[in-house]
Amino acid sequence: MAKYKGTIGILTGGGDVPGLNPAIRAVTFRALREGYRVLGIRRGWAGLVDYVPNQKIDNNQHVTELTEEIVDRAGRTGGTFLHTSRTRPSHLPKSIVPEHLRDTYTEELNDITPDVLKNLEFLGIDYLIPIGGDDTLSYGQRLHREGVKVVGIPKTMDNDVPGTDYCIGFSTCVTRTIELTHTLRTSAGSHERFCVIEVFGRYAGYTAMLPTMAGAADRCVIPESPFDVEQLAELLVHDRKQHPSNYAVVLVSEGAQMTGDSDMSFEGEEKDQYGHRKLGGIGDTVAVKLKDLSVKYNDGKRVNIVNQRLGYLVRCGDPDAIDSIVPMAYGNLALDLVLSKSSGRLVSLHNGCYDSVSIDVVTGRKKSIDTGKYYNAERLRPKYETFLRQPLMIMTSDL
């Protein structure tokens, strides 16, 4: 071990997105060339939960040493070859506490951070680089408070990690949403229907707003602004009549709520370790209501629906150009921070410039769209103004 300057651990947590493997490659290439050893922690925080600190035990399924050969092949692909999970070591259910820790942790929910810290020390990890959204990064911030040197990289299709204009995966999500929405137009137009497309976005509507702004849809409804479905029906009937092929398109964020609803739409009651129930179903509900309401606004004639949830189609496959370039820059920026002996930082983009902010920002506030500035709630569409000196993705800055 003496031949290395130190050891860097890297992991990916939460949902997969295109751009994770390029980020892992960038970190590994730069770190190895700077004289560091790199350990890939598998399945997010689960790798550090399940690791058994014993030299005689094979822990390769939890932690693996990374080489240029390993990461180079993977770096051109989507997903994460290190795998991922939504494990939260500070709130670990008794049912998944690893066998070697079951005598120590016996509560229904357990904070096994003390053993995570022991494993980091046993592995000799000097710097930890978690790549994830605010859930993954919030535990990284917890480890920073415990004295671990942490440099975070923001990732999420929703682009809702505070402190940065851009999160890995967002551009590919927007690109795919635009492509798939335009593809669905052929069916909507052939049958003269409304096209209702549900997209990702739990608390922030960026993945509905940007494609709509780019011309993919006539209207969009977002989590930040509850909407009247009758108003939406009336607007879509108007849009349909204006279109030569007699159809209209609306993008529906998965976290959007109709006025009067007390909560978002969920697939079931089960929650992950961060307390999130799986969203889904608002698109189906909107589609049914639009079909019924269309009679009222379309001269007594019903308009049928093309109803599609894009789901994993926008998070699978290879990254686009931006999600190949930004992860490369983020990985190198993380190594810049390591080399300058800085920690407790989150790499970031602000108004086109790479930077870093305190990792404390991930638990300090929520990032969402400034609806007063960017969303026309009366017309259920973006405002096409205030573009001067805005970031590349328009409404994405919260700094």
N, C-alpha and C positions, 0 to 999 in steps of 0.2 A: 504493500500500500504506500510505501514511502515515495514511490516514483510519481505519485499523483499530487497535485496541489490541494486536492480535496475531492469530495464526493457530492454529486448533485443528484437528487431524486426528482422524478417527474411523474405526474399522474394526470389522468383525465377523469372527470366526474360528471354525473348528470346525463342528460340526453346526448346522443352522438350528433355531430354535425360535420359537413365537409370542411376541411381545414385543420382538423386536429392532428392528423399524421404529418402534414407539412410543418406544423409548429413543433412537434416532437423531433422531427428531423433537424430543424434549424437549431434547436437547443443542443441536441446531441453533437452535431457537426462542430458547432462553435466551441462547445465545452471540451470535447476531445482534443481539438486543436490548440486550446488554451491550456491543456495539461490536466484536465479534470476527468475523473471517472463518472460515468452516468448510470444510474439505476432506474429502470422503468418499473414503477409500482402498478400492479395490475388491478383492474376493476375498481379504479378510484380509491376512495378511502378504505374500501374493503381489503385491499392488499396489506395495509398496515394493521387492520383489525385481525386478520386471519394469520398473519406471519407468526411463526413460532421461533423465538430467539434461542436457537440451539444449532450449533454448527453441524451436528450429526444428522439433522433433519433436512430433507430436500424441500426447499421453499421456492423453487422455480415457478410454481403456479401462482405465487404471490408477488415475487420480486425477481426481475431478471436484469442482467447487465446488458446495456445497449452498446452496439458497435455501429460504425458507419454503414457496413454492409446490411445490417438488419433494418436500419431506419431509412436507407436510401430507396429500397424497393417500396416500402410502405408509404413513403413520403409523397408519392404521386397519386395516392388513392384516397378515397373518402373513408368515413368512419374513424375508428381508433383501434389500432392493432394491439394496444395495451388493454383494450376492453374498458368497460365503464360500469358504474352502478350508482344507486342513490343512497348508498350507505352513509349514515351519520353517526360517527363514533360517540358523540356526546349524548345521543338518544337511541342507543342500540337496544332493540327488543330482546327480551330474554330468550326467545325462540331461536335467534341466530347468533347468540354469543358463542364463539368458537369453543370447542370441547375443552381445550387446555385452560380456559378461563372461567369455566362454569362454576367452579367452587368459589371464585372471587366475586363474581357479579351475579346476583340472584334476584334482583328487582325486576319488575315487568319492563321498566326502561332503565338503562344503565349508561353512565358516563365512563367509558373505558379509556379516556384520554391518557391517564397515567401509563397504561400499557402501550398506547401509541407512541408516547414519548420514549419509553424504554426501547421500543423497536427502532425508532429513528436513531437513538444512540447506539444500539447494537449494530446497526447497519453502517454506522459512521457517516451518516448524511449531514453534510455541512450546510447545504442550502436545499430547500424544498420548493419546487415549482409546480403548483397545482394549476390546471387549466380547467375552467368551468364557469358556471353562472354564479349568481349571488348565493345560492345554497352551498355549492362546493367551496366557494371562496370565503363564505362566512366561517366555515370551520378552519380554513387556512388562517383567517384572522385570529381565531381562537388560539391556534398553535403559535402564532406570532406573539400573542400576549403571554404565552407560556415560555417564551424565550427561544423558539425555533426561528431560524432565519428563513423567511418566506418571501418569495416574489411571485405574485399571481399574474395569470394571463386570462383575460375575459373571453368567454365563449358563451353564446346562446343565440339561437335563431331569432328570438324575440327582440334582441338588441337592448335589453332592459337592465344591464348591469350599470349602476351609476358610476360617474367619474370618467367615463369614456364615451366618445361619439360612436365607437365601432366595437362590436363583438364578433369574434370568429363565427362564421356560419351564416351571418345575416345576409350578405350579398347573394350567396348561392340560393338561399331561401327565397329572396325577392326575385331573382332571375327565374327560378323554377316556377314560382307562382305566376309570373307574367306569361311564361311559355305555356304552362298547363291551362291557364285561363283562356288564352287565345285558342288553344287546341279545342277546348270545350265549346267555344263559340260555334263551331260547325254543327254540332248537335242542337244547340239552342236555336240557331238560325233556321236549321232545316225544319224544326218542329214549331217555330214561332213561340218559344217559351221564355220564361224567366230562368236565368241561370244563377243558382244560389251556391256559392262556393265557401266552405268553411276553411279558415286558415289558422295557423298557430297564432298565439298572442294571449297569454293568461291575464296580465295586468296592463300591457302596453300594446297599442295598435299599429306599431310600425309596419308589420308584415302585411297589413291590409291597406294602410295609407299609401305606402310607397308604390306598390303596383297600381293602385287606383290613380295616383298622381301621374304615373307613367302611361296611363291610357288603357290599362287592362280591364277596368270595370267602370260602370256608370256611377255606382254608389258604394259606400263602405260603411259598416257599423263597427265601432271599436269599444274596448272596455272602459275607456275614460269618459264616455258619454252615453248614458242610457238612451234608447231610441224608442220611438212610437212606431209600431209595426204598421199601423194604418197609414201613417205618413210615408213610410217606405213603400207600401203598396201603391199609393197614389203617384209617387215619384217614378217608380219603375214602369207603371202603365204609361206615363208621359214619355219616358225614355224609349219604351218599346215602340210607341207610335212614331217617334222621330227616326227610328232606325229603318233603313231600306229593307232589311231582312226580318223586321218585326220581332225583335227580341231585346232583352236587357239583362245586364249582369250586375250582381251585387257580391262583394266580398264581406264575409262575416267573421270577425275575430272570435276564436273559441271562448274568450272571456267576456264577450259582449252580453249585455243584459237589456231586455225589453223593459220599458217603464212599467213599474208595478211589480216586477220580479224582485224577490228578496235575496236571490243568490244567483250565481252562475249555473250553467248546465253541466252536470256530471254524469259519467258513465256508471258509477256505482258509489258505494259508501267507503270503500277501502281507501286508506291514506298511505302515502309513502312516509319515510322516516323524517321528512321535513314538514309533514302535516298537510301535504297537498293531495287532494283527491284528483283522479284523472278526469280532465275536462273532455267534453264531447257531447254533441246533441243539439246545440243551439242552432246549427244549420238546418237540421231536420225540423225543428220546431218552427223556425222562420219559413221554411219551404211550405209547410202545411198551412200556416196562417196566410201566407201570400196567395196561395191558390184559392183559399176561401174568400179573401178580401178582394181579389181581382174582379170578381163579379160586380162589386159595388162601384168600382172606378173604371171599368172597361165596358160600359154600356150593357151590363147584364150578362156579359160573356166571360166564362172562366178562362184563365190563362194557366196552362199546365207548367210543370217545373222540371228543369234539369238540376238535380241536387247532388253535389259532390263534396266530400271531405278530402282535402289533399293529403293530410296526414304525413306519413313517412315518405311520401314521394318527394317532398321538398327537403328532406334531411338525409336522404340516402345518395349514393353515387359520388362521383368525383367533384372536387371543389371547382368553382369558376375562377377567373383570373384574380379577382380581388381576394378571394379566400385561399389563393396560393401565395399571393404577394404579402398580404398583411400578416399571416402567421409566421412567414419567414422573418419579417421585420420585428414582430413581437418576440420571437425566440431570441433573436440577436440582442434586442433591447433588454431582455431579461438577463442575458449574459453580461451586458454592459453594467447592469446593476450589481451582479455578483462580483465582477472584477473590481468595481469601485467600493466593495464591501458595504453596499446598501441593502437593507432588507425592510420588510413590512411595507412593500410597495406593490402597486398594481400597474402594469404597463398599460398605456392608453394612447388614444388618438384624439386630438382636439383641433378642430378647424384645419385638418389636413396635416398636422404636425404630430410626430411621435413624441411621447413624453411618459411620465409616470406620476401617479398620485398615491397618497397614503391608502393602504389596503383597508383602513378603517372606514372608508367611504362606502364599502359594500354593505355595511350594517347601519350606516348613518341615515340613509334616505332611500326612497324608491324613485326609479326613473320612469317617466311616462311622457306622453305627448302633451304639450301646452295647447289645449284645445282652443283656447281663446285666440291664439296666434295662428294655428294651422288647420283647424277643423271648422267647417260650416255646419253647425248642428241643425240648422233649418233645411239645408239642402242635402245633408248626409254625404258629404264629400269633402276632400281637402280644399283649403283656400290656396288659390294659385297666385300668391303674392309673397312679399318679404323674402325674396331669394338672395338679395344682395348680402354678400359676406356670410352666407350660410355654409355649413359643411357639405361635403359631397352628397351625403344622403339627406340633405335638407334639414329635417326637424329633429335630428338625432342628438343634438348637444344639450346637456343640462348643466353646463359649467358657466 
